[in-house]
Amino acid sequence: MEGYRTPEARFWKSFPILPIFAKEGMNLDEMKKEVFQLLNITRVHTKTPGRGPDQTEPVILKQGSAVEGVAHLVVDGYPLKIF
């Protein structure tokens, strides 16, 4: 754990530093959040009416993309059924 402190002290102003310890599961969820934030992407989980959201296969969008475009891909005739 101490080994990361030298690179952290040297690079923390230029790069995000997040220590990861996969064996113990340390910071793995935080790492996922950081990767999505740095790549400017968002996960959208689809949902079938009457069921819970599908947490296994999210649709990945660039931040600022319209979710309505995803609906057209997932549900045929989406705007007619919803609006």
HELIX and SHEET records of a PDB file:
HELIX    1   1 GLU A    2  TYR A    4  5                                   3    
HELIX    2   2 ARG A    5  PHE A   11  1                                   7    
HELIX    3   3 LEU A   28  LEU A   39  1                                  12    
HELIX    4   4 VAL A   67  VAL A   74  1                                   8    
HELIX    5   5 TYR A   78  ILE A   82  1                                   5    
SHEET    1   A 2 ILE A  41  VAL A  44  0                                        
SHEET    2   A 2 VAL A  59  LYS A  62 -1                                        
END                                                                             
